[in-house]
């Protein structure tokens, strides 16, 4: 058990060091079994955080994202948080003035993460395979940069489908409606 944990920590450290040393614009910490974003990374990366445009934390075990994460990586253009246990986003997400794409698929959202509606630069939102039943259609209709919202595999109700379609000027991806079975 401890050996596996040590290997996981070493893998994260290697990935962070590669990003810092090579001054790349992305940090890939996907599949690292992270339960939280390691606090030590903030210090290790402080010289390059402004240059980080893409972060993948996909397929970890994150239950939340901190406001510190969002404010530290303020220049993000793409954020991949697919395959975690997230159910909400911090309000500070609204300060990501360059964010164009966010992947929140395969998480635990029951409601559309409303802070996203205030991110004017967002072009793509992926919320596939969550537990979302309602979406803020009026707020989404004001998102002028939004090109695609993926809500496939969510229990979005028929009334939401009827309300949202005429209001939104972007591609709205929904699963086909399931026929109502009669007994």
C-alpha distance (Angstrom), angle and dihedral (degrees) to the residues before:
residue distance angle dihedral
X1 . . .
X2 3.81 . .
X3 3.79 91.2 .
X4 3.82 90.9 55.1
X5 3.80 91.0 47.7
X6 3.80 90.2 49.8
X7 3.81 90.8 50.4
X8 3.82 90.8 49.7
X9 3.81 91.8 50.7
X10 3.80 90.8 47.7
X11 3.83 90.7 50.4
X12 3.83 91.6 52.1
X13 3.81 90.9 46.7
X14 3.83 90.9 50.9
X15 3.80 92.2 50.5
X16 3.81 92.4 48.2
X17 3.82 91.6 47.0
X18 3.82 91.1 49.5
X19 3.79 90.5 52.8
X20 3.82 93.0 47.6
X21 3.81 96.7 43.3
X22 3.80 95.6 44.3
X23 3.82 92.7 39.1
X24 3.80 90.1 -135.7
X25 3.77 120.9 171.2
X26 3.79 95.1 -125.8
X27 3.78 139.4 64.7
X28 3.79 118.4 -159.8
X29 3.79 114.1 -164.7
X30 3.81 95.8 152.9
X31 3.80 118.1 144.0
X32 3.81 94.8 14.5
X33 3.83 97.8 125.3
X34 3.82 90.3 -119.9
X35 3.80 115.4 172.1
X36 3.81 91.6 -176.5
X37 3.77 134.4 8.1
X38 3.84 103.6 -90.7
X39 3.81 110.3 -109.0
X40 3.81 91.1 -146.5
X41 3.80 89.8 66.2
X42 3.80 90.9 68.4
X43 3.80 90.6 62.4
X44 3.80 94.9 39.4
X45 3.80 91.7 52.5
X46 3.81 102.1 35.7
X47 3.82 92.3 111.5
X48 3.82 93.4 55.4
X49 3.83 106.7 30.6
X50 3.83 92.8 104.3
X51 3.81 89.2 57.8
X52 3.81 96.3 50.8
X53 3.81 109.2 106.0
X54 3.81 101.6 160.6
X55 3.80 130.4 42.1
X56 3.77 127.7 176.6
X57 3.78 118.6 -164.3
X58 3.80 92.2 159.1
X59 3.79 122.3 151.7
X60 3.77 98.4 15.6
X61 3.80 129.4 118.8
X62 3.81 99.6 -103.6
X63 3.79 115.2 154.8
X64 3.79 95.6 -179.2
X65 3.75 144.3 9.1
X66 3.80 116.8 -134.7
X67 3.77 127.9 -132.6
X68 3.81 87.1 -124.0
X69 3.81 90.4 61.1
X70 3.80 91.3 51.9
X71 3.80 95.7 46.0
X72 3.83 93.1 44.0
X73 3.79 94.0 52.7
X74 3.80 95.1 41.1
X75 3.82 94.7 148.0
X76 3.81 95.4 62.1
X77 3.79 117.5 141.4
X78 3.81 97.3 173.6
X79 3.79 129.1 28.9
X80 3.79 122.4 -177.9
X81 3.80 114.1 -165.9
X82 3.82 97.4 153.6
X83 3.79 119.2 146.6
X84 3.80 101.2 25.6
X85 3.82 135.3 111.2
X86 3.80 98.2 -102.8
X87 3.79 119.4 145.8
X88 3.81 100.8 168.6
X89 3.80 142.0 16.6
X90 3.80 127.3 -133.7
X91 3.81 116.6 -102.2
X92 3.83 88.2 -118.6
X93 3.82 88.7 76.5
X94 3.81 84.1 86.9
X95 3.82 87.7 70.1
X96 3.82 92.8 63.8
X97 3.79 93.5 103.4
X98 3.82 95.3 174.4
X99 3.82 100.6 42.5
X100 3.81 110.4 129.7
X101 3.82 103.0 163.8
X102 3.79 134.6 27.4
X103 3.79 125.7 179.4
X104 3.80 113.5 -158.5
X105 3.80 96.9 156.4
X106 3.81 120.4 142.2
X107 3.80 95.8 24.1
X108 3.81 133.2 114.8
X109 3.79 104.1 -96.9
X110 3.81 112.8 148.7
X111 3.80 92.8 176.3
X112 3.76 131.7 37.4
X113 3.84 105.8 -93.5
X114 3.81 96.2 -110.2
X115 3.84 97.2 -162.7
X116 3.82 85.8 71.2
X117 3.80 90.6 65.0
X118 3.82 88.2 66.7
X119 3.82 94.4 54.4
X120 3.80 100.3 98.6
X121 3.82 95.8 -169.8
X122 3.83 97.1 55.7
X123 3.79 112.7 123.0
X124 3.82 100.7 166.3
X125 3.80 131.1 33.1
X126 3.80 118.4 179.2
X127 3.81 114.2 -165.9
X128 3.81 97.6 154.6
X129 3.82 116.4 153.0
X130 3.78 100.9 18.6
X131 3.80 129.8 118.4
X132 3.81 98.9 -104.2
X133 3.80 116.3 149.3
X134 3.82 101.2 167.7
X135 3.78 136.1 35.1
X136 3.83 129.6 -163.3
X137 3.82 95.2 -115.2
X138 3.80 95.3 179.0
X139 3.80 92.8 52.1
X140 3.81 92.2 45.4
X141 3.80 90.5 51.2
X142 3.82 89.0 61.7
X143 3.82 93.2 55.7
X144 3.80 98.0 103.4
X145 3.83 96.6 -178.7
X146 3.81 96.3 47.5
X147 3.80 112.3 114.9
X148 3.80 102.4 164.8
X149 3.80 137.3 23.1
X150 3.80 115.2 -177.9
X151 3.81 112.8 -157.6
X152 3.81 97.3 156.5
X153 3.80 116.1 145.9
X154 3.81 93.8 22.8
X155 3.82 123.2 120.6
X156 3.81 92.6 -116.0
X157 3.81 108.2 167.0
X158 3.80 126.4 -123.9
X159 3.82 92.5 -112.5
X160 3.80 90.0 56.6
X161 3.81 90.4 50.4
X162 3.81 91.1 53.2
X163 3.80 93.4 45.7
X164 3.79 98.0 44.4
X165 3.82 103.0 45.2
X166 3.84 98.1 68.1
X167 3.81 93.3 42.0
X168 3.78 102.6 51.6
X169 3.81 123.0 78.6
X170 3.83 94.3 -163.9
X171 3.80 138.5 71.6
X172 3.77 108.8 -75.3
X173 3.79 111.8 -164.6
X174 3.79 115.1 -157.9
X175 3.79 133.1 164.5
X176 3.78 115.2 -107.2
X177 3.78 112.1 -89.0
X178 3.75 113.7 -99.0
X179 3.79 113.1 -122.9
X180 3.78 114.4 -112.7
X181 3.79 107.4 -113.3
X182 3.78 116.0 -136.3
X183 3.76 118.3 -144.0
